[in-house]
Amino acid sequence: MAKDDTGRLHVTVKTGGKRKLSSKLWLERQLNDPYVAQAKRDGYRSRAAYKLKEIDDKYKLLKSGMAVIDLGAAPGGWSQIAARKVGSVEGRGKVVAIDLLEMPELPGVTFAQLDFLDPSAPDKLRAMLGGGADFVMSDMAPNTTGHRTTDQLRILGLVEGAAAFAVEVLNPGGSFLAKVFQSGADATLLAELKRDFATIRHVKPAASRQDSSERYLLATGFRKDRSG
């Protein structure tokens, strides 16, 4: 154990046995990540909770009484932040989380294990909310192959699917937030979003690891009537 440039103790994980180098590096990063430690202290299920918290603190997206859908929600860090912000724990707002994986119960969050790309998903979610959503958010990322072009196509496909879902369920004036990578969303997707939303921007919260290429696409001011 040694100190890093900031004076914090740095934990080094030894290799050996069946542990691969990639597993060693991941474990080292987790053990030395201040957001991972902070999440444990604050009771959040993942460090990702701070990404949404920072974005919301800046752009004021989550308000009391809102209806929110969290796509690819497991393990639930974003849903925790949303539930606290909209007051769903006290019965004011609503948060519906969906994922292909199971997710343990969270106060103020209704969970559905389903694929948001299923054609029936938008109607199911609207029924669960009792109407449209005010905010659709996604911290999803596909499994990577190591092949850059393939991975970029997978990421783009996931974001496009999430955006199409959002357009189906959002109320007028609603917002959409989704993880993208590299330089952000591609030109075609941006053009479609600019047709449907008043403002489009890319944001990178401080909680995103600096060595990561991830950033977030934020679309606000949903226009339900596309004719204008």
Buried (B, 14 or more C-beta within 10 A) or exposed (E): EEEEEEEEEEEEBEEEEEEEEEEBEEEBEBBBBEBBEBBEEEEBBBBBBBBBBBBBEEBEBBBEEBBBBBBBBBBBBBBBBBBBBBBBBEEEBBBBBBBEEEBEEBEBBBBBEBEBBEEEBBEBBBEBBEEBBBBBBBBBBBEEEEEEEEBBEBBBEBBBBBBBBBBBBBBEEBBBBBBBBBEBBBEEBBEBBEEBBEEBEEBBBEBBEEEEEBBBBBBBEBBEEEEE
